[in-house]
Amino acid sequence: MEEKKRTARYWFAFLVLASLLVFLFIWNVNSGSIHLSVSEIVNIIFRHEGDETARNIIWEIRLPRILSVIILGGALSVSGFLLQTFFNNPIAGPFVLGISSGAKLVVALLMIYFLSRSVVMGSGAMIIAAFMGSMISMGFVLLVAKKVHNMSMLVISGVMIGYICSAITDFVVTFADDSNIVNLHNWSLGSFSGMSWDNVAVMAVVVLTAMVITFFMSKPISAYQLGEVYAQNMGVNIKVFRVALILLSSVLSACVTAFAGPISFVGIAVPHIVKSMLKTARPILVIPACFLGGAVFCLFCDLIARTVFSPTELSISSVTAVFGAPVVIYIMIRRKQRM
């Protein structure tokens, strides 16, 4: 009976997430300065019929953006789950630990360098630059982790690394050419605007590859959650496993930062919400649920960013912080009560 209840809860959680994803997908497609009816949208998407302007809006602007939000939102959430597993801390995440800020710094430096020479960075170059920045920040965090065994101090150190990287980025942007500042400003605040089908193709390949590898690592992650000694007894090579976790989380967060800039709190809040819905931390369930949850959360936040003060668009990080920060505060209070 207990097993049936658990199975029903898992199915219900996935059904809710999938339904919300479909609902928000339709709502996002139908939201914008030009209103289109549902029948018009269906004809444009499935039959390629309708007004040419409307077709361009749907196919060249809204659909690439929505698919980018789904892919990158899911990637950021899974990256947060991997970091929380690695550090055994529910408030570890790409943004809090300064990993996103490190990626932002390296990408900003290279963007300024290339833009000053009238050269546009390709998607692959941006991901590589963001990955390098992520690994540099992660290296500093791991150095601190060796010296400091208190997880609260580790998180504070990560926040400080993030502030340092952001300060250097702001300093560099200040002395960039005026034409470069406009491009960098929107990206550095976090935004899904300006996505193209080429961007979607690149991020889909990178994220899908990382997700498949992550999913196949479900058993080692499950063993690692019970402790390093238990994982070793189960035949897990801890050194290789920890390196794999770092690389996967860095690739996922780097892909997000490269295309959309730094996005706050998604990597912390969504895994916690998902685990609360499922009432389990089993990776084989949490990993796909985190991807769906991250996609839903970012679709909702992006909808608000685009429409609340239209035609002015808010930065996505501002909106995710409004909804994600209370979840982080709740996690910290709950941990404090348990101690």
C-alpha positions as CSV (number, residue, x, y, z in Angstrom):
1,M,0.0,0.0,0.0
2,E,2.8,2.4,0.9
3,E,4.6,1.6,-2.3
4,K,1.4,2.4,-4.3
5,K,1.1,5.7,-2.5
6,R,4.6,6.7,-3.4
7,T,4.2,5.7,-7.0
8,A,0.9,7.7,-7.2
9,R,2.7,10.7,-5.7
10,Y,5.5,10.5,-8.3
11,W,3.1,10.2,-11.2
12,F,1.0,13.1,-9.8
13,A,4.1,15.3,-9.4
14,F,5.3,14.7,-13.0
15,L,1.8,15.2,-14.3
16,V,1.5,18.5,-12.5
17,L,4.9,19.7,-13.9
18,A,4.2,18.5,-17.4
19,S,0.7,20.2,-17.4
20,L,2.2,23.4,-16.1
21,L,4.9,23.3,-18.8
22,V,2.3,22.9,-21.6
23,F,0.1,25.6,-20.1
24,L,2.9,28.1,-19.7
25,F,4.2,27.2,-23.2
26,I,0.9,28.1,-24.8
27,W,0.6,31.2,-22.6
28,N,4.1,32.4,-23.5
29,V,3.4,31.9,-27.3
30,N,0.2,33.9,-27.0
31,S,1.8,36.8,-24.9
32,G,3.4,39.8,-26.5
33,S,2.7,43.2,-28.0
34,I,0.8,41.6,-30.9
35,H,-2.1,39.4,-29.7
36,L,-2.9,36.2,-31.6
37,S,-5.8,33.9,-31.0
38,V,-5.1,30.2,-30.2
39,S,-6.5,29.1,-33.6
40,E,-4.1,31.5,-35.4
41,I,-1.1,30.2,-33.3
42,V,-2.1,26.5,-34.1
43,N,-2.4,27.3,-37.8
44,I,1.0,29.1,-37.8
45,I,2.8,26.3,-35.9
46,F,1.3,23.2,-37.4
47,R,0.0,24.3,-40.8
48,H,2.4,27.2,-41.5
49,E,-0.6,29.3,-42.5
50,G,-1.5,32.8,-41.6
51,D,-0.2,36.4,-42.0
52,E,3.5,36.6,-42.8
53,T,4.2,39.1,-40.0
54,A,2.5,36.8,-37.5
55,R,4.4,33.8,-38.7
56,N,7.8,35.7,-38.4
57,I,6.8,36.7,-34.8
58,I,6.0,33.2,-33.8
59,W,8.8,31.3,-35.6
60,E,11.6,33.8,-35.4
61,I,11.0,35.5,-32.0
62,R,8.7,33.7,-29.7
63,L,9.4,30.0,-30.3
64,P,13.2,30.2,-30.2
65,R,12.9,32.2,-27.0
66,I,10.5,29.8,-25.3
67,L,12.5,26.7,-26.2
68,S,15.7,28.5,-24.9
69,V,13.9,29.2,-21.6
70,I,12.8,25.5,-21.3
71,I,16.3,24.2,-22.1
72,L,18.3,26.6,-20.1
73,G,15.9,26.7,-17.1
74,G,16.1,22.9,-16.9
75,A,19.9,22.9,-17.2
76,L,20.3,25.5,-14.4
77,S,18.0,23.5,-12.1
78,V,19.9,20.3,-12.7
79,S,23.2,22.1,-12.2
80,G,22.0,23.3,-8.8
81,F,21.0,19.7,-7.8
82,L,24.5,18.4,-8.8
83,L,26.2,21.1,-6.7
84,Q,23.9,20.5,-3.7
85,T,24.8,16.8,-4.0
86,F,28.5,17.6,-4.3
87,F,28.7,19.9,-1.3
88,N,25.9,18.2,0.6
89,N,24.3,21.6,1.1
90,P,20.7,22.6,0.1
91,I,21.7,26.2,-0.6
92,A,24.6,25.5,-2.9
93,G,24.0,26.7,-6.4
94,P,25.8,28.2,-9.5
95,F,24.8,31.7,-8.6
96,V,25.4,31.5,-4.8
97,L,28.8,29.9,-5.2
98,G,30.0,32.5,-7.7
99,I,30.2,30.0,-10.6
100,S,27.8,32.0,-12.7
101,S,29.7,35.2,-11.9
102,G,33.0,33.6,-13.0
103,A,31.5,32.5,-16.3
104,K,30.0,36.0,-16.7
105,L,33.4,37.6,-16.2
106,V,35.3,35.6,-18.8
107,V,32.5,35.8,-21.4
108,A,32.3,39.6,-20.8
109,L,36.1,40.0,-21.4
110,L,36.0,38.0,-24.6
111,M,32.8,39.8,-25.8
112,I,34.5,43.2,-25.4
113,Y,37.6,41.9,-27.1
114,F,35.8,40.6,-30.1
115,L,33.2,43.4,-30.3
116,S,36.0,46.0,-30.3
117,R,37.3,44.3,-33.5
118,S,33.8,44.1,-35.0
119,V,33.7,40.3,-34.6
120,V,30.7,38.5,-33.2
121,M,31.4,35.6,-30.8
122,G,29.9,32.3,-31.9
123,S,27.8,30.1,-29.6
124,G,30.5,27.5,-29.2
125,A,33.1,30.2,-28.3
126,M,30.7,31.7,-25.7
127,I,30.1,28.3,-24.1
128,I,33.8,27.5,-23.9
129,A,34.5,30.9,-22.4
130,A,31.7,30.5,-19.8
131,F,33.0,27.0,-19.0
132,M,36.5,28.4,-18.4
133,G,35.1,31.0,-16.1
134,S,33.0,28.5,-14.3
135,M,36.0,26.2,-13.7
136,I,38.1,29.1,-12.4
137,S,35.4,30.1,-9.9
138,M,34.8,26.4,-9.0
139,G,38.6,26.0,-8.4
140,F,38.6,28.9,-5.9
141,V,35.5,27.4,-4.1
142,L,37.2,24.0,-3.9
143,L,40.3,25.6,-2.5
144,V,38.2,27.3,0.2
145,A,36.4,24.0,0.8
146,K,39.7,22.3,1.7
147,K,40.5,25.0,4.3
148,V,37.0,25.6,5.6
149,H,34.8,22.7,6.7
150,N,31.9,24.8,7.8
151,M,29.4,24.9,5.0
152,S,28.1,28.3,5.9
153,M,31.6,29.8,5.5
154,L,31.9,28.0,2.2
155,V,28.7,29.6,0.9
156,I,29.8,33.0,2.2
157,S,33.1,32.5,0.4
158,G,31.3,31.6,-2.8
159,V,29.2,34.8,-2.5
160,M,32.4,36.9,-2.0
161,I,34.0,35.3,-5.1
162,G,30.8,36.1,-7.0
163,Y,31.0,39.8,-5.9
164,I,34.6,40.0,-6.9
165,C,33.9,38.6,-10.4
166,S,30.9,40.9,-10.8
167,A,32.9,43.9,-9.6
168,I,35.7,43.2,-12.2
169,T,33.0,42.7,-14.9
170,D,31.4,46.0,-14.1
171,F,34.8,47.7,-14.1
172,V,35.6,46.3,-17.5
173,V,32.2,47.2,-18.9
174,T,32.6,50.8,-17.7
175,F,35.6,51.3,-20.0
176,A,34.1,49.4,-23.0
177,D,33.0,51.3,-26.1
178,D,29.5,52.7,-26.0
179,S,28.3,50.4,-28.7
180,N,29.6,47.4,-26.7
181,I,28.0,48.5,-23.4
182,V,24.4,48.2,-24.8
183,N,25.0,44.5,-25.8
184,L,26.8,43.7,-22.5
185,H,24.4,45.5,-20.2
186,N,21.3,43.4,-21.3
187,W,23.2,40.2,-21.2
188,S,25.0,40.8,-17.9
189,L,21.6,41.4,-16.1
190,G,20.2,38.1,-17.4
191,S,17.8,37.9,-20.4
192,F,16.4,35.4,-22.8
193,S,15.8,37.9,-25.5
194,G,17.4,37.7,-28.9
195,M,17.5,33.9,-29.1
196,S,17.8,32.3,-32.5
197,W,17.3,28.8,-33.9
198,D,21.0,28.4,-34.2
199,N,21.4,29.2,-30.4
200,V,18.6,26.7,-29.7
201,A,20.4,24.0,-31.7
202,V,23.7,24.5,-29.9
203,M,22.3,24.7,-26.4
204,A,20.1,21.7,-27.1
205,V,23.1,19.5,-28.1
206,V,25.2,20.6,-25.1
207,V,22.4,20.3,-22.5
208,L,21.0,17.1,-23.9
209,T,24.5,15.4,-23.8
210,A,25.1,16.6,-20.3
211,M,21.6,15.5,-19.2
212,V,22.0,12.0,-20.6
213,I,25.4,11.5,-18.8
214,T,23.9,12.9,-15.6
215,F,20.9,10.6,-15.8
216,F,23.2,7.5,-16.3
217,M,25.0,8.6,-13.1
218,S,21.8,8.3,-11.0
219,K,23.0,5.2,-9.2
220,P,26.5,6.6,-8.2
221,I,24.8,9.9,-7.1
222,S,22.3,7.9,-5.0
223,A,25.1,6.0,-3.3
224,Y,27.1,9.3,-2.8
225,Q,24.1,10.8,-1.1
226,L,24.5,8.2,1.7
227,G,28.1,9.1,2.3
228,E,31.5,8.7,0.6
229,V,32.3,5.5,2.6
230,Y,29.0,3.8,1.4
231,A,29.7,4.9,-2.2
232,Q,33.2,3.5,-2.1
233,N,31.8,0.2,-0.7
234,M,29.4,0.2,-3.6
235,G,32.3,0.4,-6.1
236,V,32.1,4.1,-6.9
237,N,35.4,5.8,-7.7
238,I,35.0,8.9,-5.6
239,K,37.7,11.0,-7.3
240,V,36.4,10.3,-10.8
241,F,32.8,10.8,-9.6
242,R,33.5,14.1,-7.9
243,V,35.3,15.4,-11.0
244,A,32.4,14.3,-13.2
245,L,29.9,16.1,-10.9
246,I,32.0,19.3,-11.1
247,L,32.4,19.1,-14.9
248,L,28.7,18.4,-15.5
249,S,27.4,21.1,-13.2
250,S,29.9,23.6,-14.7
251,V,29.0,22.7,-18.3
252,L,25.3,23.1,-17.6
253,S,25.6,26.4,-15.7
254,A,28.2,27.7,-18.3
255,C,25.7,27.0,-21.1
256,V,23.1,29.1,-19.3
257,T,25.4,32.0,-18.6
258,A,26.8,32.0,-22.2
259,F,23.4,32.5,-23.7
260,A,21.3,34.2,-21.1
261,G,23.7,35.7,-18.6
262,P,23.7,35.0,-14.9
263,I,20.3,33.9,-13.5
264,S,19.8,33.8,-9.8
265,F,18.2,31.4,-7.3
266,V,16.8,28.9,-9.9
267,G,19.5,26.3,-9.1
268,I,18.7,26.5,-5.4
269,A,14.9,26.9,-5.2
270,V,13.7,24.5,-7.9
271,P,15.6,21.3,-6.6
272,H,14.2,22.0,-3.2
273,I,10.6,22.5,-4.5
274,V,10.9,19.3,-6.6
275,K,12.2,17.2,-3.7
276,S,9.3,18.5,-1.6
277,M,6.8,17.5,-4.2
278,L,8.2,14.0,-4.7
279,K,9.1,13.6,-1.0
280,T,12.3,11.8,-2.1
281,A,15.8,12.7,-3.1
282,R,16.3,9.7,-5.5
283,P,18.3,11.0,-8.4
284,I,16.5,8.9,-11.0
285,L,13.3,10.8,-10.2
286,V,14.7,14.1,-9.1
287,I,16.9,14.8,-12.2
288,P,14.1,14.7,-14.8
289,A,11.8,16.4,-12.3
290,C,14.4,19.2,-11.7
291,F,14.6,19.7,-15.5
292,L,10.8,20.0,-15.8
293,G,10.6,22.2,-12.7
294,G,13.4,24.5,-13.9
295,A,11.7,24.9,-17.3
296,V,8.3,25.7,-15.6
297,F,9.9,28.1,-13.2
298,C,11.8,30.0,-15.8
299,L,8.9,30.1,-18.3
300,F,6.7,31.7,-15.5
301,C,9.4,34.2,-14.6
302,D,10.2,35.1,-18.2
303,L,6.5,35.6,-18.9
304,I,6.4,38.1,-16.0
305,A,9.6,39.8,-17.1
306,R,8.2,40.3,-20.6
307,T,4.6,41.3,-19.9
308,V,4.2,43.1,-16.5
309,F,5.8,46.4,-17.5
310,S,5.5,45.9,-21.3
311,P,7.0,47.2,-23.5
312,T,9.8,47.6,-20.9
313,E,11.4,44.2,-20.2
314,L,12.7,43.3,-16.7
315,S,15.9,41.3,-16.3
316,I,15.1,37.6,-15.7
317,S,17.3,37.5,-12.5
318,S,15.2,40.2,-10.9
319,V,12.1,38.1,-11.3
320,T,13.7,34.8,-10.3
321,A,15.1,36.4,-7.2
322,V,11.6,37.6,-6.1
323,F,10.3,34.0,-6.2
324,G,13.5,32.1,-5.5
325,A,14.9,34.1,-2.5
326,P,11.9,33.3,-0.2
327,V,12.5,29.6,-0.8
328,V,16.2,30.0,0.2
329,I,15.2,31.8,3.3
330,Y,12.7,29.1,4.2
331,I,15.4,26.4,3.7
332,M,17.8,28.2,6.0
333,I,15.2,28.7,8.7
334,R,14.2,25.1,8.5
335,R,17.8,23.9,8.8
336,K,18.3,26.2,11.8
337,Q,15.2,24.7,13.5
338,R,16.5,21.2,13.0
339,M,19.9,21.9,14.6
